[in-house]
Amino acid sequence: MALYESGQMYLEAIYVLLQGKDKIRSIDVGAYLGYTKPSVSRAIGLLKKGEYISVDSEGYITLNPKGKEVAEQLYERHTVLTGVLMSLGVDEATATEDACRIEHVISDKSFAAVKKHYLNYKKQ
């Protein structure tokens, strides 16, 4: 099952929310992303079907290993790209918004080069 940008956004949101809480539900994801309940419900169903997440009988969401791997990768891309843009003088709000768009389309090869350059820059 292919994971499109919207699914990636949900996985990243779940990952971020789970960093601050032990347990989250669909309502938390919807509030975080600003999406409607039907949209969140559909996305959660697709992520379950793709075995990216599990939802227990009480509605609590956990990332499966496959989902966690994708979410961690996306979050790293987001944080590195935000940092790169901010180091270039872009304000935090714009850098965060732009990084969110870029993280879904940048190739692994290009991201690795950007990350390497950024980490070297930070050491200086």
N, C-alpha and C positions, 0 to 999 in steps of 0.2 A: 504494500500500500504506500503510494507516494505521499510524502508529507509536504503540503504546500505552505506558503508563507503564513497564512492564518493559523494553521496548526502549529507552526513553529512559534508564533506569537503566544499562543495559549501555553505551550510547553514552557517557554521562558517565563511567563507570568507565574505559572505553578511553581517553578523552581525558585523564583525570587520570593514568592509568598511563603514557601516552605523554609526559607532561610530565617524568617522571623517568627514562624509559628510551627508547632508540632503537627497541627492538623488544620486542613483547609477544606472548604466545600466549594461547590460551583458558585454559590452566591459571592464568595470572597473573590473568585476569579473574575466574575462579572463586574463587581465593584472596582476592582483594580484596573481592569481594561476599559471600563465604561461601556460595556456591551449589554444587550438585553438578555433576559433570562432564556428566551427561545434560542437565540444565537449560541449562548454558552452551552445549553443543553445539547444542541446538535453537535457542537465541536467536541464536547466531552464524550459523547457517544462514538464519534469517529476515532478519537484518540484511544478509547477503550478497545474498539474493534481492531485498531492497528497495533494493539498491545504496547502502547506507549505509557499508559497509566492504568491503575486499578482504582475502583471505587467500591468501598465496603458497604455493608448493609445500612450503615448510618449516613452514608453520603460523603464520607471522608475520602479525599483523593490522595493517592501516593504515586510517585513516579516509578515505573518499572525500570530495570537496568537500561533497556533500549531508549526509553524516554529521558532518563537521567543523562545519558551520554549526549543525546542531541541537545538537551537543555543547557548542559554545562558548556558545550561548544558554542552555542548561540550567545550565552551570557558572557563568555570570554571575548567573543567577537565584539559584542556590544560595548563592554567596558574598555577594551583596547581602542576601538574606533572612536569612542567618545573622548578618551584621553588624547588621542592623536589630534582630533579636531580642536580640542581645547588648547593643546600646546601650540596650535597654529593661530590662536587668538579668537577662536569662535566661542561665543558665550555658551554656558553650560546647557541652557534649555535648547538652543538650536543644535548644539553638538549631540545631545542625547537623541533628539528627534531625527536628525540626519543619520546617526549611527544605526538607529533602529531600522531605517530603510536599507542602508548599505549592507548590513550584516546578512541579509537574506539573499543577496545577489553576488557578493564578492566571491571569487573562486578561492579554493583552499590555497593555491599557489600564491596568489596575490596577497591573501590575508597573512600567510606565513612571512612574506617579505615585509609587509607593513608592521607586523608584530615585532619582527627582529629589529627593524629600524627604530621603532618606538622604544623597545626595551634598552637599546644602546643609547638612545637619546636621554632616557630617564637616568642612566648611570652617570651621565656627565654633570 
